[in-house]
């Protein structure tokens, strides 16, 4: 089968490899219907050292169940399923508390043990807990794009808004006009935010942000950007700040615009370890900090009917589709910001 | 009148100064019935540079109203009142949202504009919003110590537990066996925590912590302390960590023992600005960080009846009482950990 590997910064290759096989009785094999490239894949695309071998790529997928291990329950061959970007048993103590990304028997794709999902077939560990079937939807459905976003991007934006406790009457600032930021706008609108300020400077993206529900767009960055958000909030700042970038300047912007007693919710994977959290940044104004890798599995069952009914259409973040021969170009297009988010259709 | 000043690290003096007078129509003058020394006063006691003049000290007080500015409402001369450690108008947008420590017209004691409260008399700005009367309690009441803790220390511990969302069934770790840490233990017990692990190494203090509700005491620090808390929580960590110290090692201990999806709530004033918050500390396990200067005014009306009924007795954190001639010795005793918390009775 074809599968995607990164050999170093900027070096993405699709190669022929053996099809995956069941390794554990809890595994399933899924044939890919749609996969995609994530904004977080661009981090290694900028920084992965060359000469250290191939990194298996991808963690978002919808597909059809081809084979089931002997201990898998609740799934049948032929089911159309969504694979959350982290696998999880959905039964351990942390899964029961809604933190599936910390599952005691879970993990991530694209490791030495578990191949990435930008491939024609995938081995899904802990399949009973991980895979969520979508009954009544065929491989030709017009909803595939939106269903695919429930694998990661939309529900990552949703996680930000949920952890930030967005609710009616609240002012929300979203930092970042990438696909996760736009998803966070859509989720914040779903939760009834009164004001949604989108910080981003790419017109085609912020236009989609407005359609998703942004009430204001701030193109300025740094001190200027902070001043503009304060101006839009009567000098008070936003109750909730959704940080969907992961670089330090975005976090610095976040504590600059958060209101006393407000919440910063991060879902951009931090590209830093230490950052200001003392009296001058968070503590003095009782600002809280939350977020992390989204436990998509905790939210997916509620989101599927919203997609099927047309209540939300998060699949609009995909503005480009490639086959496996176009995956490397897809990375390049996302990196150049020529594409917002690239879908892979085998 | 007598008032307390710090001239540099370790140099506390009580001096005769003019009595305070009404400066604004929103001021009140209060005669001190009880004041006290705060753990946070020990930070300048360690680090205040000498030769830069006198710093006016103190921010905790119960007293009797002596004089009222022309615009003060809701108070009468002779009322016994509690003064929260930050003054606030109790009407601005942030006060209405429960963040009185960020009041638009509020502030702190011991500044160039507003003298500290370790004095025989005090000028209280924004008196209508700041001062809370306690009807029916006289200057000879046995409850003065516990009422005084509502000025800061108990409700600071309560703020930690409240912001950390302690509730029945939760495991809570409290870092620090000072008066705020012990108050946090008492508040966590009030909120029904199932397990309260107190991290501290001073036997007389941790013994009071057990009486306040701690189920376990961990004297170890650093990696050993983290290992011991994990052992006490089946390897999972605590749902809520209340950090009542303010030094970086205490924060590092906090993210070491917090459970995936858990909350670190800080009320020890951070003696650092930057600290780890990236994938390896908070983000990877979806741990949240909250806390700040306690908006005591938001909690005080609910706490007064608890003290008056005897439901809580937070005044037990006071183990020493001095007159104004003993204030300097009181600082020294707290610094040497010979006293847990020192009350000042004029």
Interface residues (C-beta under 8 A of the other chain):
Chain A: X93 X94 X97 X98 X99 X101 X102 X163 X236 X259 X260 X261 X266 X269 X270 X272 X273 X274 X275 X276 X277 X278 X279 X280 X281 X282 X283 X284 X285 X286 X287 X288 X289 X290 X291 X292 X293 X295
Chain B: X93 X94 X97 X98 X99 X101 X102 X163 X236 X259 X260 X261 X266 X269 X270 X272 X273 X274 X275 X276 X277 X278 X279 X280 X281 X282 X283 X284 X285 X286 X287 X288 X289 X290 X291 X292 X293 X295
